[in-house]
């Protein structure tokens, strides 16, 4: 499951220290062989995929953006911290369950295929959870509803993404990554706009964005064909074998491991950068936090455009030029430049400029990294869901750990009660740059 953004103990999730590719030349040689190119998918598959991912993000990112906060305020006035507990519980559940759901999807044998049953089931759970949250009389039950929402809609999203691993040839992965990146950026914006009309009606507040998700995912499920999977080989799955699916040998798949590490470093730096954005702007502008809400909102809207430009431009160009790594290094470098500008600036124009450069880098890195992931994903025919779930740890662990690390960094060298935002943003810049550079260790993709 996601989250996106989403989505096991750290020891099990993180690969062991990565070896140099030359340690096992036979593994590298196998990985470097170019597999037969999948046939190109039609425009219908691409656009229904884009619409479906737009719908999923409308359905379960809108609650994070506004709906959950409104319900928490209604149920427990004055306890905004409960929102953090609820979203944290949902993210933890998704992180632990994602590889299991991926393995289950890989081994499903049905007339509808392997992925569509989970999209349908995830939608049902997702809609039930939205109704549950709208009617929840307590914070505890609201939290249970959100965990179900994360599980349901996250299952839909993960199987849509696994479908791209099943179907997309290398020549279309960047383009589709850019288009879906664009869709997932603008979906929360539309969700918040729609939700503003239903703030007085808890049921509609959750169900209207959810209905958009149901309609668009249903279009994909009903109009995009997936082959019958009942004839595929079956594997008996014991508890022990399932637990072993949560880990893998990095030496066997070095390029996948380098991609995992690069993504981990990138999202760790990104989370350091975004966790205290409002407080950072308030300090640099010399105002209280409540005074920067308008600036943050305006930056968010313009930032979507910058992120979209990076995602679409990088995705389409990486396909046309048949290059991935250079765009990821460039994305990390652009983000690092933006973060450094923000760290060293004391005026609003420079803060805004730095923030927009960061957004451009995010789009560039994220879209092309999704394409690169599909290029290096191991065992696509049998274990695509499993390895997509393991990849999710590269984003979910930073989302859980980086905010704690950021709080500690802010206290280093503090004088006069001022937090060390400069050091925080410079460390974030170093991490995203390193995340891009790590990708250069990948050998099977240019």
KOLROTOR-580964 format. One record per residue (C-alpha): residue in three letters; chain; x, y, z. Coordinates in steps of 0.1 Angstrom, whole numbers, always signed. Layout:
% KOLROTOR-580964
NODE resn chain     X     Y     Z
NODE  ala     A     X     Y     Z
...
END
This chain:
% KOLROTOR-580964
NODE resn chain     X     Y     Z
NODE  unk     A    +0    +0    +0
NODE  unk     A    +9   +36    -5
NODE  unk     A   +19   +72    +4
NODE  unk     A   +19   +64   -18
NODE  unk     A   +23   +86    +4
NODE  unk     A   +23   +49   +32
NODE  unk     A   +40   +32   +23
NODE  unk     A   +78   -41   +93
NODE  unk     A  +106   -36  +116
NODE  unk     A  +134   -16  +101
NODE  unk     A  +159   -45  +104
NODE  unk     A  +137   -66   +81
NODE  unk     A  +128   -39   +57
NODE  unk     A  +162   -24   +49
NODE  unk     A  +186   -44   +28
NODE  unk     A  +220   -54   +43
NODE  unk     A  +250   -33   +33
NODE  unk     A  +253   -32    -5
NODE  unk     A  +282   -50   -21
NODE  unk     A  +300   -38   -52
NODE  unk     A  +285   -53   -83
NODE  unk     A  +318   -70   -91
NODE  unk     A  +315   -93   -61
NODE  unk     A  +291  -116   -80
NODE  unk     A  +298  -111  -117
NODE  unk     A  +274  -139  -127
NODE  unk     A  +245  -120  -109
NODE  unk     A  +255   -88  -126
NODE  unk     A  +257  -105  -160
NODE  unk     A  +223  -120  -156
NODE  unk     A  +208   -86  -145
NODE  unk     A  +225   -68  -174
NODE  unk     A  +210   -90  -200
NODE  unk     A  +182   -72  -218
NODE  unk     A  +149   -91  -214
NODE  unk     A  +125   -93  -244
NODE  unk     A  +107   -60  -248
NODE  unk     A   +71   -61  -238
NODE  unk     A   +46   -50  -265
NODE  unk     A   +36   -13  -262
NODE  unk     A    +4    -7  -244
NODE  unk     A   -23   +14  -261
NODE  unk     A   -35   +49  -253
NODE  unk     A   -65   +34  -235
NODE  unk     A   -44   +16  -210
NODE  unk     A   -23   +47  -203
NODE  unk     A   -52   +71  -199
NODE  unk     A   -73   +48  -178
NODE  unk     A   -42   +42  -156
NODE  unk     A   -37   +80  -152
NODE  unk     A   -74   +85  -144
NODE  unk     A   -75   +56  -119
NODE  unk     A   -45   +69  -100
NODE  unk     A   -60  +104  -100
NODE  unk     A   -92   +89   -85
NODE  unk     A   -73   +70   -58
NODE  unk     A   -55  +101   -47
NODE  unk     A   -87  +120   -46
NODE  unk     A  -103   +94   -24
NODE  unk     A   -76   +90    +3
NODE  unk     A   -53  +120    +1
NODE  unk     A   -82  +144    +5
NODE  unk     A   -88  +131   +41
NODE  unk     A   -52  +138   +50
NODE  unk     A   -54  +172   +35
NODE  unk     A   -86  +184   +52
NODE  unk     A  -113  +159   +60
NODE  unk     A   -95  +141   +89
NODE  unk     A   -85  +174  +105
NODE  unk     A  -122  +186  +104
NODE  unk     A  -134  +153  +120
NODE  unk     A  -107  +155  +147
NODE  unk     A  -116  +190  +155
NODE  unk     A  -153  +180  +157
NODE  unk     A  -148  +149  +179
NODE  unk     A  -119  +162  +201
NODE  unk     A  -117  +200  +201
NODE  unk     A   -83  +213  +212
NODE  unk     A   -64  +180  +205
NODE  unk     A   -48  +185  +171
NODE  unk     A   -21  +160  +181
NODE  unk     A   -46  +132  +177
NODE  unk     A   -43  +137  +139
NODE  unk     A    -7  +127  +141
NODE  unk     A   -15   +96  +160
NODE  unk     A   -42   +86  +135
NODE  unk     A   -21   +92  +104
NODE  unk     A   +10   +75  +120
NODE  unk     A   -10   +44  +128
NODE  unk     A   -23   +42   +93
NODE  unk     A   +12   +46   +78
NODE  unk     A   +27   +19  +102
NODE  unk     A    +0    -6   +92
NODE  unk     A    +5    +0   +55
NODE  unk     A   +43    -4   +59
NODE  unk     A   +39   -38   +76
NODE  unk     A   +12   -52   +54
NODE  unk     A   +24   -40   +19
NODE  unk     A   +48   -69   +11
NODE  unk     A   +22   -94   +23
NODE  unk     A    -5   -79    +0
NODE  unk     A   +20   -78   -29
NODE  unk     A   +29  -115   -24
NODE  unk     A    -8  -124   -22
NODE  unk     A   -15  -105   -54
NODE  unk     A   +14  -122   -72
NODE  unk     A    -1  -156   -62
NODE  unk     A   -37  -150   -69
NODE  unk     A   -53  -172   -96
NODE  unk     A   -86  -160  -109
NODE  unk     A  -105  -154  -141
NODE  unk     A  -100  -117  -136
NODE  unk     A   -63  -120  -133
NODE  unk     A   -40  -113  -104
NODE  unk     A   -44   -75   -99
NODE  unk     A   -80   -67  -106
NODE  unk     A   -95   -87   -77
NODE  unk     A   -74   -66   -53
NODE  unk     A   -85   -33   -70
NODE  unk     A  -121   -43   -66
NODE  unk     A  -117   -56   -30
NODE  unk     A   -96   -25   -21
NODE  unk     A  -123    -2   -34
NODE  unk     A  -150   -20   -13
NODE  unk     A  -129   -17   +19
NODE  unk     A  -120   +19   +10
NODE  unk     A  -156   +31    +6
NODE  unk     A  -167   +13   +38
NODE  unk     A  -139   +30   +56
NODE  unk     A  -149   +65   +44
NODE  unk     A  -185   +59   +57
NODE  unk     A  -170   +46   +89
NODE  unk     A  -149   +78   +94
NODE  unk     A  -178  +100   +86
NODE  unk     A  -199   +84  +113
NODE  unk     A  -171   +76  +139
NODE  unk     A  -182   +89  +174
NODE  unk     A  -147   +87  +189
NODE  unk     A  -111   +94  +179
NODE  unk     A  -103   +57  +184
NODE  unk     A  -129   +46  +159
NODE  unk     A  -119   +74  +135
NODE  unk     A   -84   +60  +137
NODE  unk     A   -96   +25  +129
NODE  unk     A  -115   +39   +99
NODE  unk     A   -83   +56   +86
NODE  unk     A   -63   +24   +89
NODE  unk     A   -89    +6   +68
NODE  unk     A   -89   +35   +43
NODE  unk     A   -51   +33   +40
NODE  unk     A   -53    -4   +36
NODE  unk     A   -82    -4   +11
NODE  unk     A   -72   +25   -12
NODE  unk     A   -35   +17    -7
NODE  unk     A   -42   -18   -20
NODE  unk     A   -59    -3   -51
NODE  unk     A   -29   +20   -57
NODE  unk     A    -2    -6   -53
NODE  unk     A   -20   -30   -77
NODE  unk     A   -23    -3  -103
NODE  unk     A   +14    +3  -100
NODE  unk     A   +22   -34  -101
NODE  unk     A    +1   -35  -133
NODE  unk     A   +26   -11  -148
NODE  unk     A   +54   -35  -139
NODE  unk     A   +34   -63  -156
NODE  unk     A   +25   -44  -188
NODE  unk     A   +48   -14  -196
NODE  unk     A   +77   -18  -220
NODE  unk     A  +109    +2  -212
NODE  unk     A  +101   +27  -240
NODE  unk     A   +68   +39  -223
NODE  unk     A   +78   +38  -186
NODE  unk     A   +90   +74  -184
NODE  unk     A   +60   +88  -201
NODE  unk     A   +35   +69  -180
NODE  unk     A   +55   +78  -148
NODE  unk     A   +54  +115  -158
NODE  unk     A   +16  +114  -165
NODE  unk     A    +7   +95  -134
NODE  unk     A   +30  +119  -114
NODE  unk     A   +11  +148  -128
NODE  unk     A   -23  +132  -119
NODE  unk     A   -13  +124   -83
NODE  unk     A    +0  +160   -78
NODE  unk     A   -32  +177   -89
NODE  unk     A   -57  +152   -74
NODE  unk     A   -53  +164   -38
NODE  unk     A   -58  +200   -50
NODE  unk     A   -91  +191   -66
NODE  unk     A  -100  +171   -35
NODE  unk     A   -95  +200   -12
NODE  unk     A  -115  +223   -35
NODE  unk     A  -144  +199   -36
NODE  unk     A  -143  +192    +1
NODE  unk     A  -147  +229   +10
NODE  unk     A  -183  +227    -2
NODE  unk     A  -191  +199   +22
NODE  unk     A  -174  +208   +55
NODE  unk     A  -208  +209   +73
NODE  unk     A  -218  +174   +61
NODE  unk     A  -193  +147   +74
NODE  unk     A  -207  +120   +52
NODE  unk     A  -204  +140   +19
NODE  unk     A  -170  +153   +31
NODE  unk     A  -156  +118   +28
NODE  unk     A  -179  +102    +2
NODE  unk     A  -178  +128   -27
NODE  unk     A  -140  +125   -32
NODE  unk     A  -144   +87   -26
NODE  unk     A  -171   +85   -53
NODE  unk     A  -146  +100   -78
NODE  unk     A  -122   +73   -69
NODE  unk     A  -147   +46   -73
NODE  unk     A  -158   +58  -107
NODE  unk     A  -123   +62  -122
NODE  unk     A  -109   +29  -107
NODE  unk     A  -140   +10  -120
NODE  unk     A  -134   +24  -155
NODE  unk     A   -99    +8  -153
NODE  unk     A  -111   -25  -139
NODE  unk     A  -139   -29  -164
NODE  unk     A  -123   -15  -196
NODE  unk     A   -86   -26  -192
NODE  unk     A   -82   -63  -199
NODE  unk     A   -61   -86  -177
NODE  unk     A   -53  -122  -187
NODE  unk     A   -69  -151  -168
NODE  unk     A   -43  -162  -142
NODE  unk     A   -58  -196  -133
NODE  unk     A   -33  -214  -156
NODE  unk     A    -2  -199  -139
NODE  unk     A   +20  -221  -117
NODE  unk     A    +9  -222   -81
NODE  unk     A   +32  -220   -50
NODE  unk     A   +22  -231   -16
NODE  unk     A   +29  -202    +9
NODE  unk     A   +37  -211   +45
NODE  unk     A   +41  -186   +73
NODE  unk     A   +79  -190   +72
NODE  unk     A   +81  -186   +35
NODE  unk     A   +59  -155   +37
NODE  unk     A   +81  -139   +63
NODE  unk     A  +112  -146   +41
NODE  unk     A   +94  -126   +14
NODE  unk     A   +99   -95   +34
NODE  unk     A  +137   -96   +29
NODE  unk     A  +160  -104    -1
NODE  unk     A  +197  -109    -9
NODE  unk     A  +210   -75   -22
NODE  unk     A  +240   -94   -39
NODE  unk     A  +215  -112   -61
NODE  unk     A  +198   -80   -74
NODE  unk     A  +225   -52   -70
NODE  unk     A  +208   -27   -93
NODE  unk     A  +175   -30   -75
NODE  unk     A  +194   -25   -43
NODE  unk     A  +211    +6   -55
NODE  unk     A  +178   +20   -67
NODE  unk     A  +163   +12   -32
NODE  unk     A  +192   +30   -15
NODE  unk     A  +190   +60   -38
NODE  unk     A  +152   +64   -32
NODE  unk     A  +157   +60    +5
NODE  unk     A  +183   +88    +7
NODE  unk     A  +162  +110   -15
NODE  unk     A  +130  +107    +5
NODE  unk     A  +149  +110   +38
NODE  unk     A  +163  +144   +26
NODE  unk     A  +129  +154   +12
NODE  unk     A  +112  +146   +45
NODE  unk     A  +138  +166   +65
NODE  unk     A  +131  +195   +41
NODE  unk     A   +93  +195   +44
NODE  unk     A   +86  +186   +80
NODE  unk     A   +92  +220   +95
NODE  unk     A   +85  +242   +64
NODE  unk     A   +59  +264   +81
NODE  unk     A   +81  +271  +112
NODE  unk     A  +111  +277   +89
NODE  unk     A   +93  +303   +68
NODE  unk     A   +80  +320  +100
NODE  unk     A  +114  +323  +114
NODE  unk     A  +130  +336   +83
NODE  unk     A  +102  +361   +77
NODE  unk     A  +102  +372  +114
NODE  unk     A   +65  +364  +120
NODE  unk     A   +44  +338  +138
NODE  unk     A   +34  +305  +122
NODE  unk     A    -2  +315  +117
NODE  unk     A    +9  +345   +95
NODE  unk     A   +26  +323   +69
NODE  unk     A    -4  +301   +60
NODE  unk     A   -12  +322   +29
NODE  unk     A   +24  +320   +17
NODE  unk     A   +25  +283   +22
NODE  unk     A    -8  +278    +4
NODE  unk     A    +3  +299   -26
NODE  unk     A   +36  +281   -28
NODE  unk     A   +18  +248   -27
NODE  unk     A    -3  +258   -57
NODE  unk     A   +26  +271   -77
NODE  unk     A   +48  +242   -65
NODE  unk     A   +23  +217   -81
NODE  unk     A   +30  +234  -115
NODE  unk     A   +68  +232  -109
NODE  unk     A   +65  +195   -99
NODE  unk     A   +44  +187  -129
NODE  unk     A   +68  +204  -152
NODE  unk     A   +96  +183  -138
NODE  unk     A   +76  +151  -139
NODE  unk     A   +63  +154  -175
NODE  unk     A   +95  +169  -189
NODE  unk     A  +117  +143  -172
NODE  unk     A   +94  +114  -179
NODE  unk     A   +90  +120  -216
NODE  unk     A  +126  +130  -222
NODE  unk     A  +139   +99  -204
NODE  unk     A  +119   +77  -228
NODE  unk     A  +129   +96  -259
NODE  unk     A  +166   +96  -250
NODE  unk     A  +165   +61  -235
NODE  unk     A  +184   +75  -204
NODE  unk     A  +173   +73  -168
NODE  unk     A  +203   +79  -146
NODE  unk     A  +213  +113  -158
NODE  unk     A  +178  +126  -150
NODE  unk     A  +179  +112  -115
NODE  unk     A  +213  +128  -108
NODE  unk     A  +199  +161  -123
NODE  unk     A  +168  +158  -101
NODE  unk     A  +188  +153   -70
NODE  unk     A  +212  +182   -79
NODE  unk     A  +183  +206   -87
NODE  unk     A  +166  +198   -54
NODE  unk     A  +199  +202   -35
NODE  unk     A  +204  +236   -51
NODE  unk     A  +169  +247   -41
NODE  unk     A  +173  +235    -5
NODE  unk     A  +207  +252    -2
NODE  unk     A  +191  +285   -15
NODE  unk     A  +164  +282   +11
NODE  unk     A  +189  +274   +39
NODE  unk     A  +211  +305   +31
NODE  unk     A  +183  +330   +23
NODE  unk     A  +167  +356   +46
NODE  unk     A  +143  +372   +21
NODE  unk     A  +109  +360    +9
NODE  unk     A  +117  +361   -28
NODE  unk     A  +148  +338   -23
NODE  unk     A  +127  +315    -1
NODE  unk     A  +100  +312   -28
NODE  unk     A  +126  +307   -55
NODE  unk     A  +144  +280   -36
NODE  unk     A  +111  +263   -28
NODE  unk     A  +100  +262   -65
NODE  unk     A  +134  +248   -75
NODE  unk     A  +129  +221   -49
NODE  unk     A   +94  +213   -64
NODE  unk     A  +109  +211   -99
NODE  unk     A  +135  +186   -87
NODE  unk     A  +109  +165   -69
NODE  unk     A   +89  +160  -101
NODE  unk     A  +120  +152  -121
NODE  unk     A  +134  +127   -97
NODE  unk     A  +101  +110   -87
NODE  unk     A   +88  +104  -123
NODE  unk     A  +120   +90  -137
NODE  unk     A  +128   +70  -106
NODE  unk     A   +94   +52  -110
NODE  unk     A  +104   +43  -146
NODE  unk     A  +139   +32  -134
NODE  unk     A  +123   +10  -107
NODE  unk     A  +103    -8  -134
NODE  unk     A  +135   -13  -154
NODE  unk     A  +154   -30  -125
NODE  unk     A  +125   -47  -107
NODE  unk     A  +135   -83  -101
NODE  unk     A  +114  -113  -110
NODE  unk     A   +86   -93  -126
NODE  unk     A   +67  -124  -138
NODE  unk     A   +64  -140  -104
NODE  unk     A   +72  -115   -76
NODE  unk     A   +65   -80   -89
NODE  unk     A   +41   -73   -60
NODE  unk     A   +66   -85   -34
NODE  unk     A   +94   -63   -47
NODE  unk     A   +71   -33   -51
NODE  unk     A   +62   -38   -15
NODE  unk     A   +98   -39    -4
NODE  unk     A  +104    -7   -25
NODE  unk     A   +77   +10    -4
NODE  unk     A  +100    +8   +27
NODE  unk     A  +124   +32   +10
NODE  unk     A   +98   +59   +13
NODE  unk     A   +78   +48   +44
NODE  unk     A  +109   +45   +67
NODE  unk     A  +121   +80   +60
NODE  unk     A   +86   +93   +65
NODE  unk     A   +86   +77  +100
NODE  unk     A  +122   +84  +111
NODE  unk     A  +132  +117   +94
NODE  unk     A  +109  +139  +115
NODE  unk     A  +125  +126  +146
NODE  unk     A  +160  +132  +132
NODE  unk     A  +149  +167  +121
NODE  unk     A  +139  +176  +156
NODE  unk     A  +173  +165  +169
NODE  unk     A  +192  +184  +141
NODE  unk     A  +174  +216  +149
NODE  unk     A  +189  +216  +184
NODE  unk     A  +225  +214  +173
NODE  unk     A  +244  +246  +180
NODE  unk     A  +213  +264  +191
NODE  unk     A  +218  +299  +206
NODE  unk     A  +192  +323  +218
NODE  unk     A  +164  +299  +213
NODE  unk     A  +168  +300  +175
NODE  unk     A  +165  +266  +158
NODE  unk     A  +193  +255  +134
NODE  unk     A  +172  +254  +102
NODE  unk     A  +203  +262   +81
NODE  unk     A  +220  +230   +92
NODE  unk     A  +188  +210   +87
NODE  unk     A  +183  +222   +51
NODE  unk     A  +219  +217   +42
NODE  unk     A  +219  +181   +55
NODE  unk     A  +187  +176   +35
NODE  unk     A  +204  +189    +4
NODE  unk     A  +233  +166    +9
NODE  unk     A  +211  +136   +12
NODE  unk     A  +190  +142   -19
NODE  unk     A  +222  +149   -39
NODE  unk     A  +237  +116   -26
NODE  unk     A  +204   +99   -35
NODE  unk     A  +208  +109   -71
NODE  unk     A  +245  +100   -72
NODE  unk     A  +239   +65   -58
NODE  unk     A  +219   +58   -89
NODE  unk     A  +251   +60  -110
NODE  unk     A  +261   +26   -95
NODE  unk     A  +233    +9  -115
NODE  unk     A  +248    -8  -145
NODE  unk     A  +219   -25  -163
NODE  unk     A  +202    +8  -172
NODE  unk     A  +217   +38  -189
END
